[in-house]
């Protein structure tokens, strides 16, 4: 039988979850320790019992954001594939979905933060680079076995760029049309089992 988490572990999890949402919502600079602790329902003074620095929190929050998004993506892929979509189609349609367009706070951390990642501390940049590598690996797993080796990074960058540009247009008809055109283009180029 597993032991229930300690109070400190429970508090730590709340802080990391709040920070994972906050970095996607407001960017790295939009994450203040006092605000995160308040959102987690804890006092500001307790922060250093959990983290050595704000950057340690940001790195862990990025990891959590990636884990959360990977779990959601796995569930979405399974649902779409059970309906007959190829793995790549399931990935593209899920990532470039209308739901993901408006779901910045719980969506892909790479799309939410890519332009800010290079300007962070080495610790946070490494956590960000790991998120990018994980995304490329997920795309590679979804590709047909005979796909060119360089198509994983290419598709990943097209997915992120399309979502970022659609978000720049807004969670509206224009943003959704941009996503739809991007989905069609990617699937026409890479999907071996088109159903459109």
TORDO-710868 format. One record per residue: x, y, z of N, C-alpha, C, O, CB in turn; residue in one letter. Coordinates in steps of 0.1 Angstrom, whole numbers, padded with zeros to 4 digits, always signed. Atoms other than C-alpha are relative to their C-alpha. Glycine has a CB too. Layout:
% TORDO-710868
XYZXYZXYZXYZXYZa
...
END
This chain:
% TORDO-710868
+0008-0012+0000+0000+0000+0000+0009+0012+0000+0018+0013+0008-0010+0000+0012x
-0008-0012+0001+0014+0034-0010-0004+0009+0012-0015+0010+0017-0003+0007-0013x
+0003-0010-0010+0018+0060+0017-0005+0013-0006-0001+0017-0017+0014+0004+0008x
+0005-0013+0006-0002+0092+0012+0011+0010+0000+0020+0010+0009-0013+0004+0009x
-0010-0010+0000+0018+0122+0003+0000+0008+0012-0010+0011+0019-0002+0009-0013x
-0001-0008-0012+0031+0143+0031-0006+0014-0003-0009+0017-0015+0015+0002+0004x
+0005-0013+0002+0018+0178+0036+0010+0009-0008+0005+0016-0017-0002+0007+0014x
-0010-0007+0008+0051+0192+0022-0001-0004-0015+0000+0004-0023+0014-0002+0006x
+0001+0005+0014+0048+0170-0009-0013+0006-0007-0013+0009-0018+0000-0015+0000x
+0013-0005+0006+0011+0181-0014+0002+0015-0003-0003+0019-0014-0011-0002+0010x
-0002-0015+0002+0021+0218-0010+0009+0002-0013+0006+0010-0021+0006+0006+0012x
-0009-0001+0012+0050+0213-0035-0007-0002-0013-0005+0005-0022+0012-0010+0002x
+0007+0003+0012+0027+0198-0060-0010+0011-0004-0011+0015-0016-0009-0013+0002x
+0009-0012+0003+0002+0227-0057+0008+0011-0006+0003+0018-0015-0007+0004+0013x
-0008-0011+0005+0030+0252-0062+0004-0003-0015+0003+0006-0023+0013+0002+0009x
-0005+0003+0014+0044+0234-0093-0012+0001-0010-0010+0006-0021+0006-0014+0000x
+0012-0001+0009+0009+0230-0108-0004+0014-0003-0007+0018-0014-0012-0008+0006x
+0004-0014+0002+0001+0267-0103+0011+0007-0009+0007+0014-0017-0001+0007+0014x
-0011-0006+0008+0035+0277-0118-0001-0005-0014+0002+0003-0024+0014-0003+0006x
+0001+0005+0014+0030+0254-0148-0011+0007-0008-0010+0009-0020-0003-0015+0000x
+0011-0007+0007-0003+0271-0156+0004+0015-0002+0002+0020-0013-0013+0000+0009x
-0003-0014+0001+0011+0306-0149+0010+0003-0011+0009+0013-0017+0006+0004+0014x
-0010-0003+0010+0041+0303-0172-0006+0000-0014-0002+0007-0023+0012-0010+0001x
+0007+0001+0013+0019+0293-0201-0009+0012-0002-0011+0017-0013-0007-0013-0002x
+0010-0011+0000-0006+0320-0192+0007+0014-0002+0003+0022-0010-0009+0000+0012x
-0006-0013-0001+0018+0349-0186+0014+0001-0004+0020+0012-0004-0001+0006+0013x
-0014+0000+0003+0052+0339-0198+0009-0001+0012+0004+0000+0023+0004+0012-0008x
-0009+0001-0011+0083+0335-0177+0001+0013+0009+0001+0012+0021+0014-0003-0005x
-0001-0012-0007+0084+0371-0167-0013+0003+0008-0014+0011+0017+0003+0012-0009x
+0013-0002-0007+0047+0369-0157-0002-0009+0012-0012-0009+0018-0011-0003-0010x
+0001+0009-0011+0055+0344-0130+0007+0006+0012+0020+0006+0013+0006-0014-0003x
-0006-0005-0013+0060+0360-0096-0002-0010+0011-0012-0016+0012-0007+0014+0004x
+0001+0010-0011+0067+0339-0066-0012+0003+0009-0019-0007+0013+0013+0001+0008x
+0011-0003-0009+0042+0357-0044-0013-0004-0006-0022-0009+0000+0000+0015+0003x
+0012+0003+0007+0015+0353-0070-0002-0015-0001-0014-0020+0001-0001+0006-0014x
+0001+0014+0001+0022+0316-0075-0003-0006+0014-0012-0015+0014+0014-0006-0005x
+0003+0006-0013+0022+0309-0038-0014+0003+0004-0021-0005+0010+0010+0006+0011x
+0014-0004-0003-0011+0328-0034-0010-0009-0008-0019-0014-0003-0003+0015-0004x
+0008+0009+0008-0026+0308-0063+0000-0014+0005-0010-0021+0004+0005+0000-0015x
-0001+0013-0006-0014+0276-0046-0006-0001+0014-0007-0011+0020+0014-0004+0001x
+0006+0000-0013-0031+0287-0014+0010+0000+0011+0007-0005+0022-0010-0011+0001x
-0011+0001-0010+0002+0291+0005+0005+0014+0002+0003+0023-0006+0011-0010-0004x
-0006-0013-0002+0021+0320+0020+0013+0001-0007+0020-0009-0010+0003+0002+0015x
-0012-0003+0007+0050+0336+0002+0012-0005+0007+0022-0009+0001+0001+0016-0003x
-0011+0004-0008+0073+0329+0031+0004-0015-0001+0016-0018+0002-0002+0003+0014x
-0003+0015+0001+0071+0291+0025+0007-0004-0013+0011-0016-0014-0013-0007+0001x
-0006+0003+0013+0086+0293-0010+0013-0008+0001+0015-0018-0005+0001+0012-0009x
-0014+0006-0001+0122+0285+0000+0001-0013+0007+0011-0019+0008+0009+0010+0006x
+0000+0014-0006+0112+0254+0019-0002-0010-0012+0000-0022-0010-0012-0001+0010x
+0002+0009+0012+0104+0240-0016+0010+0001-0011+0013-0008-0018-0014+0002-0005x
-0008-0003+0012+0127+0256-0041+0012+0009+0004+0011+0017+0013-0008+0007-0011x
-0012-0008-0003+0163+0270-0040-0001+0014-0006+0006+0023-0002+0012-0007-0004x
+0001-0013+0007+0153+0298-0064-0012+0000-0009-0019-0010-0011+0013+0002-0009x
+0011-0001+0010+0127+0311-0088+0003-0008-0012-0006-0014-0018-0002+0015-0003x
-0004+0008+0012+0146+0295-0117-0002-0015+0002-0006-0022-0007+0014+0003-0004x
+0003+0014-0002+0144+0261-0100-0015-0003-0001-0019-0013-0006+0005-0004+0015x
+0015+0002+0002+0106+0266-0098-0003+0000-0015-0011-0008-0019-0007+0011+0007x
+0003+0000+0014+0105+0276-0135+0004-0012-0007-0004-0017-0015+0007+0012-0006x
-0005+0012+0007+0125+0246-0146-0010-0012+0004-0013-0019-0005+0014-0004+0004x
+0010+0011-0004+0102+0222-0126-0014+0003-0006-0020-0007-0010+0000-0001+0015x
+0013-0003+0006+0071+0240-0138+0000-0003-0015-0010-0008-0020-0003+0015+0002x
-0001+0004+0014+0083+0235-0174-0002-0015-0002-0009-0020-0011+0013+0005-0007x
+0000+0015+0001+0088+0198-0168-0015-0004+0003-0020-0013-0004+0009-0006+0010x
+0014+0004-0003+0053+0196-0152-0009+0003-0012-0018-0005-0015-0005+0007+0012x
+0008-0004+0011+0037+0215-0181+0001-0010-0011-0008-0014-0018+0004+0014-0005x
-0002+0010+0010+0053+0190-0205-0006-0013+0003-0012-0019-0005+0015-0002-0002x
+0006+0013-0004+0042+0160-0185-0016+0001-0001-0022-0009-0006+0004-0003+0014x
+0015-0001+0000+0006+0173-0182-0005+0000-0015-0014-0006-0018-0004+0013+0007x
+0003+0000+0014+0005+0181-0219+0002-0013-0007-0007-0017-0016+0007+0011-0008x
-0003+0013+0006+0020+0148-0229-0012-0010+0004-0016-0018-0005+0013-0006+0005x
+0011+0008-0004-0007+0130-0209-0013+0003-0007-0020-0006-0012-0002+0001+0016x
+0012-0004+0008-0035+0150-0225+0001-0004-0014-0009-0009-0020-0002+0015+0001x
-0002+0003+0014-0020+0144-0259-0001-0015-0002-0008-0019-0012+0014+0004-0005x
+0002+0015+0001-0018+0106-0253-0014-0004+0000-0019-0012-0008+0008-0007+0011x
+0014+0003-0001-0054+0105-0243-0008+0004-0013-0016-0003-0018-0007+0007+0012x
+0006-0005+0012-0064+0126-0273+0003-0008-0012-0005-0011-0020+0004+0015-0003x
-0004+0009+0011-0044+0105-0297-0007-0013+0000-0012-0018-0010+0016-0002+0001x
+0007+0013-0001-0059+0073-0284-0015+0001-0004-0020-0008-0011+0000-0005+0015x
+0014-0002+0004-0094+0087-0288-0001+0002-0016-0009-0005-0022-0006+0012+0007x
+0000-0002+0015-0087+0099-0324+0004-0012-0008-0003-0015-0018+0009+0012-0003x
-0004+0012+0007-0069+0067-0334-0011-0011+0001-0013-0018-0008+0013-0005+0006x
+0010+0010-0001-0098+0046-0320-0011+0003-0010-0019-0006-0013-0006+0000+0014x
+0010-0004+0011-0120+0065-0346+0006-0001-0014-0001+0003-0023-0004+0014+0003x
-0006+0003+0013-0096+0055-0374+0010+0009-0005+0015+0007-0016-0011+0000-0010x
-0010-0010+0004-0072+0084-0376+0014-0007+0001+0017-0015+0010+0000+0013+0008x
-0014+0004-0001-0035+0076-0384+0006+0007+0012+0001+0017+0017+0008+0003-0013x
-0007-0007-0011-0011+0085-0355+0003+0014-0004+0002+0023+0005+0012-0008+0004x
-0004-0013+0003+0001+0115-0374-0012+0009-0002-0012+0020+0003+0008+0000-0014x
+0012-0008+0001-0034+0127-0383-0006+0003+0014-0010+0014+0017-0011-0008-0008x
+0005-0003-0013-0044+0123-0347+0008+0011+0007+0002+0019+0014+0000-0013+0009x
-0009-0010-0007-0014+0143-0335-0003+0014-0006-0005+0024+0001+0014-0003-0002x
+0002-0013+0007-0019+0171-0361-0014+0006+0003-0015+0018+0007+0002-0001-0015x
+0014-0005-0003-0057+0174-0356-0001+0004+0015-0008+0013+0018-0010-0011-0004x
+0001-0003-0014-0053+0174-0318+0008+0013+0003+0003+0022+0010+0005-0011+0009x
-0009-0011-0003-0024+0199-0317-0006+0013-0006-0006+0023+0000+0014-0002-0004x
+0006-0012+0007-0040+0223-0342-0015+0000+0001-0022+0004-0009+0005-0001-0015x
+0015+0000-0002-0075+0220-0328-0004+0013+0005+0004+0021+0011-0004-0011+0010x
+0006-0012-0006-0098+0248-0319+0001+0001+0015+0003+0012+0021-0015+0001-0005x
-0001+0000-0014-0097+0237-0283+0014+0004+0005+0016+0012+0014-0003-0014+0005x
-0013-0003-0003-0059+0240-0282+0003+0015-0003+0011+0021+0004+0011-0008-0007x
-0002-0014+0004-0061+0275-0298-0003+0008+0012+0004+0018+0015-0009+0003-0011x
+0004-0008-0012-0079+0289-0267+0005-0005+0013+0002+0001+0023-0015+0001+0000x
-0004+0006-0012-0062+0267-0242+0014+0003+0004+0022-0007+0006-0003-0015-0001x
-0014-0004-0003-0030+0286-0235+0005-0005+0013+0016-0011+0014+0002+0015-0002x
-0004+0003-0014-0029+0280-0198+0003-0015+0003+0011-0018+0011-0011+0004+0010x
-0003+0014-0002-0030+0242-0201+0005-0007-0012+0006-0019-0012-0013-0007+0005x
-0005+0006+0012-0017+0237-0236+0015-0002-0001+0021-0003+0010-0005+0009-0012x
-0014+0003+0003+0017+0231-0251+0009+0012+0005+0007+0023+0001+0002-0002-0015x
-0009-0009-0005+0044+0249-0232+0010+0006-0011+0014+0017-0010+0009-0005+0012x
-0010-0005+0011+0067+0251-0263-0007+0011-0008-0001+0021-0011+0003-0012-0009x
+0007-0010+0007+0040+0270-0282-0002+0013+0008-0001+0024+0003-0013-0005-0005x
+0003-0012-0008+0033+0293-0253+0013+0008+0003+0012+0020+0005-0006-0005+0013x
-0013-0007-0005+0070+0301-0245+0012+0000-0009+0022+0005-0005+0003-0007+0013x
-0011+0001+0008+0092+0294-0274+0008+0012-0002+0021+0012-0002-0004-0006-0014x
-0008-0012+0002+0102+0330-0281+0007+0005+0012+0017+0012+0011-0010+0011-0005x
-0006-0004-0012+0111+0335-0245+0011-0010+0005+0020-0006+0013-0010+0002+0011x
-0009+0010-0005+0131+0303-0240+0015+0003-0001+0022+0001+0009-0003-0013-0007x
-0014-0002+0001+0165+0314-0253+0005+0011+0010+0017+0012+0012+0003+0005-0014x
-0004-0011-0008+0166+0344-0229+0000-0004+0015+0001+0005+0024-0008+0012-0002x
+0001+0005-0014+0163+0323-0197+0014-0004+0005+0024-0005-0002-0010-0011+0001x
-0012+0005-0006+0190+0311-0173+0003-0014-0006-0006-0021-0011-0001-0001+0015x
-0003+0013+0005+0209+0279-0183-0009-0011+0005-0013-0020-0002+0014-0003+0003x
+0009+0010-0006+0188+0258-0159-0014+0000-0007-0019-0011-0010-0002+0003+0015x
+0013-0001+0006+0155+0270-0174+0001-0003-0015-0008-0010-0021-0006+0014+0002x
-0002+0003+0014+0169+0268-0210+0001-0015-0002-0005-0020-0012+0012+0007-0005x
-0001+0014+0001+0178+0232-0204-0014-0007+0001-0017-0016-0006+0010-0006+0010x
+0014+0005-0001+0143+0224-0192-0008+0003-0012-0016-0006-0016-0007+0006+0013x
+0007-0004+0012+0129+0242-0222+0005-0009-0012-0003-0013-0020+0002+0015-0004x
-0005+0008+0011+0152+0223-0246-0005-0014+0001-0008-0021-0009+0016+0000+0000x
+0005+0013-0002+0140+0191-0231-0015-0001-0005-0019-0011-0010+0000-0004+0015x
+0014+0000+0005+0104+0201-0239+0000-0001-0015-0009-0007-0021-0007+0013+0005x
-0001+0001+0015+0114+0207-0275+0004-0014-0005-0003-0019-0014+0010+0011-0005x
-0004+0013+0004+0132+0174-0277-0012-0010+0001-0014-0019-0007+0012-0005+0008x
+0012+0009-0002+0101+0156-0263-0010+0002-0010-0017-0008-0015-0006+0003+0014x
+0009-0003+0011+0079+0173-0288+0004-0007-0013-0004-0013-0020-0003+0015-0002x
-0006+0006+0012+0101+0162-0317-0001-0015+0001-0005-0021-0009+0014+0005-0003x
+0001+0014-0002+0102+0127-0303-0015-0005-0002-0017-0015-0008+0005-0004+0013x
+0014+0004+0001+0064+0126-0301-0005+0000-0015-0012-0008-0019-0009+0009+0008x
+0003-0001+0015+0061+0137-0338+0006-0012-0007+0000-0018-0015+0005+0013-0006x
-0006+0011+0006+0086+0111-0348-0007-0013+0002-0008-0021-0007+0015-0001+0005x
+0007+0012-0003+0067+0084-0331-0013-0001-0008-0018-0012-0011-0004-0001+0015x
+0013+0000+0008+0035+0094-0350+0002-0001-0015-0007-0004-0022-0007+0013+0003x
-0002+0000+0014+0052+0094-0384+0000-0015-0005+0003-0024+0002+0014+0006-0003x
-0001+0014+0006+0050+0064-0408+0015-0004+0000+0024+0005+0000-0006+0000-0015x
-0014+0005-0001+0081+0042-0406+0009+0005-0011+0021+0006-0009+0000-0015+0001x
-0008-0004+0012+0093+0053-0441+0001+0015-0001+0006+0020-0012-0006-0006-0012x
-0001-0014+0001+0091+0090-0434+0015+0005+0001+0023-0002+0008-0008+0007+0012x
-0014-0005+0000+0123+0110-0440+0004+0004+0015-0004+0009+0022+0002+0012-0009x
-0005-0002-0014+0144+0114-0408-0002+0014+0005-0004+0017+0016+0015-0004+0001x
+0001-0014-0003+0143+0152-0409-0014+0005+0001-0017+0017+0004+0008+0008-0009x
+0014-0005+0000+0105+0154-0411-0005+0002+0015-0014+0010+0016-0009-0010-0007x
+0004-0002-0013+0101+0151-0373+0002+0015+0005-0008+0021+0009+0007-0009+0010x
-0002-0014-0004+0117+0185-0365-0007+0010-0008-0012+0020-0004+0015+0003+0000x
+0007-0009+0009+0101+0201-0395-0015+0000+0003-0020+0011+0004+0002-0005-0015x
+0014+0000-0003+0066+0190-0386-0002+0006+0014-0012+0014+0016-0005-0014+0000x
+0002-0006-0014+0071+0199-0349+0001+0016-0001-0007+0023+0005+0011-0005+0009x
-0001-0014+0001+0082+0234-0359-0012+0006-0008-0016+0017-0004+0013+0004-0007x
+0012-0005+0007+0053+0238-0383-0013+0000+0010-0021+0009+0009-0003-0009-0012x
+0011+0001-0010+0029+0227-0355+0000+0012+0009-0010+0019+0011+0000-0013+0007x
-0002-0011-0010+0043+0252-0330-0003+0013-0007-0010+0022-0002+0014-0001+0006x
+0001-0013+0006+0045+0280-0355-0015+0003-0004-0019+0014-0003+0008+0000-0013x
+0014-0002+0004+0009+0275-0368-0008+0003+0012-0017+0012+0011-0005-0013-0007x
+0008-0003-0012-0005+0274-0333+0004+0014+0005-0006+0022+0009+0003-0010+0011x
-0004-0014-0005+0015+0306-0323-0007+0011-0009-0012+0020-0004+0015+0001+0000x
+0006-0010+0009+0003+0325-0354-0015+0000+0001-0021+0011+0001+0005-0003-0014x
+0015+0001-0002-0033+0313-0350-0004+0008+0013-0013+0015+0014-0005-0014+0000x
+0003-0007-0012-0032+0325-0314+0003+0015-0001-0004+0023+0005+0009-0005+0012x
-0002-0015+0003-0018+0359-0326-0012+0006-0006-0015+0017-0004+0013+0002-0008x
+0013-0005+0007-0049+0362-0348-0011+0000+0010-0021+0008+0008-0003-0009-0012x
+0011+0000-0010-0071+0353-0318-0008-0013+0000-0008-0021-0010-0009+0011-0002x
+0009+0011-0001-0094+0326-0306-0014+0004-0006-0023+0007+0001-0002-0005+0015x
+0011-0005+0008-0119+0336-0333+0000-0007-0013+0007-0016-0016+0001+0016-0001x
+0001+0006+0013-0129+0327-0368+0013+0001-0008+0016-0009-0015-0012+0007-0008x
-0012-0001+0008-0097+0340-0383+0011-0009+0005+0018-0016-0003+0005+0015+0001x
-0010+0009-0005-0075+0320-0359-0004-0014-0003+0005-0022-0006+0001+0002+0015x
+0005+0013+0003-0096+0289-0364+0002-0004-0015+0006-0015-0018-0014-0002+0003x
-0002+0002+0014-0094+0293-0402+0015-0003-0003+0019-0011-0011-0005+0012-0008x
-0014+0002+0001-0056+0296-0399+0004-0014+0004+0012-0021-0003+0008+0010+0008x
-0003+0014-0004-0054+0263-0380-0005-0010-0010+0002-0020-0013-0007-0002+0014x
+0006+0009+0010-0077+0246-0405+0009-0001-0012+0012-0012-0017-0014+0004-0003x
-0009+0000+0012-0055+0256-0434+0013-0007+0003+0019-0014-0005+0003+0015-0005x
-0012+0006-0004-0024+0245-0415-0001-0015+0001+0007-0023-0003+0005+0006+0013x
+0003+0015-0001-0039+0211-0407-0001-0006-0013+0006-0016-0016-0013-0003+0008x
+0001+0006+0014-0048+0205-0443+0013-0001-0007+0016-0011-0013-0010+0009-0008x
-0013+0000+0006-0014+0215-0455+0009-0011+0005+0015-0018-0003+0006+0014+0001x
-0009+0010-0006+0005+0193-0431-0005-0014-0003+0003-0023-0007+0000+0002+0015x
+0005+0013+0003-0018+0163-0436+0001-0004-0015+0004-0015-0018-0014-0001+0004x
-0002+0003+0014-0017+0166-0474+0014-0003-0003+0017-0012-0012-0004+0013-0008x
-0014+0002+0002+0021+0166-0472+0005-0013+0006+0013-0020+0000+0008+0012+0004x
-0006+0011-0008+0027+0139-0446-0009-0012+0003-0003-0023+0006+0005+0005+0012x
+0008+0011-0004-0003+0117-0439-0002-0010-0011-0006-0006-0022-0014+0006+0005x
+0001+0011+0010-0003+0084-0457-0015-0005-0001-0018-0012-0011+0009-0011+0004x
+0014+0005+0000-0040+0077-0449-0010+0012+0000-0017+0013+0010-0003-0010+0011x
+0009-0011-0001-0059+0108-0458-0015-0004+0000-0019-0014-0006+0002+0010-0012x
+0014+0003-0001-0096+0108-0449-0009+0013-0003-0021+0012-0003-0004-0005+0014x
+0007-0012+0004-0105+0144-0460-0004-0001-0015-0011+0008-0020+0008+0012+0002x
END
